[in-house]
Amino acid sequence: MPAETHVSGQPLTPEEVLRIIQERLAEILEIDEQLITRPSRFREDLEADSIALIELVEALETELSERTVGFQINDEDLVDLETVGDAVDYVTARLSSIGGQV
């Protein structure tokens, strides 16, 4: 019998992923969540440095691995994530691909 890939019910929607990213990034950058939108560019708009982005990845992996077994963000994919929307789309796609491996 295959292992469960989803720890809790339904997969997350893009809106839920956005909310998680907003909450974690606001904590890391010590800014208001409302300043973090899909078009926000990590470096230019939010002034997030490499360390902040690593913290975000770690926070997302920790939180989302509690919901979806095996969730992780590949380091080589980080260079392609320039905006919050890119991150939302990436995380949503990763969650979908893991969910499809049941």
C-alpha positions in Angstrom: 0.0 0.0 0.0 1.5 3.4 -1.0 2.3 6.0 1.6 0.0 9.0 1.9 1.3 12.1 0.2 -1.4 14.4 1.7 -1.4 14.7 5.4 -4.5 16.8 5.5 -7.6 16.9 3.2 -7.8 19.1 0.1 -4.8 20.4 -1.7 -4.1 24.1 -1.2 -5.4 26.6 -3.6 -3.2 29.3 -5.1 -4.9 31.8 -2.9 -4.1 29.8 0.2 -0.4 29.4 -0.9 -0.3 33.2 -1.5 -1.6 33.8 2.0 1.1 31.5 3.5 3.8 33.2 1.6 2.5 36.7 2.6 2.4 35.7 6.3 5.9 34.1 6.4 7.5 36.8 4.2 6.0 39.6 6.3 7.4 38.0 9.5 10.9 37.6 7.9 11.0 41.1 6.4 9.1 42.7 9.2 6.7 44.5 6.9 2.9 44.6 6.5 1.4 41.6 4.7 -0.6 43.9 2.5 2.6 45.2 0.9 3.2 41.7 -0.5 1.2 41.0 -3.6 1.5 38.6 -6.5 3.3 41.2 -8.7 5.8 42.1 -5.9 9.4 41.5 -7.0 11.4 39.9 -4.1 14.5 42.0 -4.5 13.4 45.2 -6.1 10.0 45.8 -4.4 10.3 44.0 -1.1 14.1 44.4 -0.7 14.4 40.7 0.2 18.0 39.6 0.2 19.3 36.0 -0.3 19.2 35.3 3.4 15.5 36.3 3.6 14.7 34.1 0.6 16.4 31.2 2.2 14.4 31.8 5.4 11.2 31.9 3.3 12.1 28.6 1.6 12.8 27.0 5.0 9.5 28.3 6.4 7.5 27.1 3.4 9.2 23.7 3.5 8.5 23.3 7.2 4.8 24.4 7.0 3.9 22.6 3.7 5.7 19.4 4.6 3.3 19.2 7.5 0.4 19.2 5.0 2.0 17.3 2.1 4.6 14.7 2.7 7.7 15.1 0.6 7.3 18.8 -0.2 10.5 20.7 -0.9 11.7 23.5 -3.0 14.6 22.7 -5.3 17.5 25.1 -4.9 18.2 25.3 -8.6 14.6 26.5 -9.2 15.0 29.6 -6.9 16.8 31.7 -9.6 13.6 31.6 -11.7 11.4 32.9 -8.9 11.5 36.7 -9.2 8.0 37.7 -8.0 5.7 36.5 -5.3 3.4 35.3 -8.1 6.2 33.1 -9.5 6.6 31.6 -6.0 2.9 30.9 -5.7 2.7 29.3 -9.1 5.8 27.2 -8.3 4.6 26.0 -4.9 1.1 25.2 -6.3 2.6 23.2 -9.2 4.9 21.3 -6.8 2.0 20.5 -4.5 0.0 19.2 -7.5 2.8 17.1 -8.8 3.4 15.5 -5.3 -0.4 15.0 -4.9 -0.5 13.2 -8.3 2.1 10.6 -7.1 -0.2 8.7 -4.8 
